[in-house]
Amino acid sequence: MKFPEQLLYSTDHEWVDFSSESVKIGITDFAQDQLGDIVFVEFPEVGQELTQGDPFGEIEAVKTVSDLIAPVSGIVLSVNEFLEDAPDQINQDPYGQGWLIEIKIDDSSGKEELLSAEAYQENL
């Protein structure tokens, strides 16, 4: 499994990419592996305010449905509409084409509560 070093991770198995002004969020390689074949993603509305630790959508696999938990707080700028027709991209490329949402965070986003790749792997 891959855990890119430049990302931060939540204990709920989401990753966060802070490499630009807006922040991308997805689920980890570990999470997609545990879920199995992903068939549907329920996204939040663009403009919706997310609060760290609260559900912001659902991800459905062949055998289960799981909540998506906001790893940081912010406002939804966009969702990965490509996944509406190809949710299996999450299984194939969870850190690339399989990203879920892009948000704008504020100073109280909760970034300091996220884990490094190494710390995330230690918690698996």
Order of alpha helices (4+ residues) and beta strands (2+ residues): beta-beta-beta-alpha-beta-beta-beta-beta-beta-alpha-alpha-beta-alpha
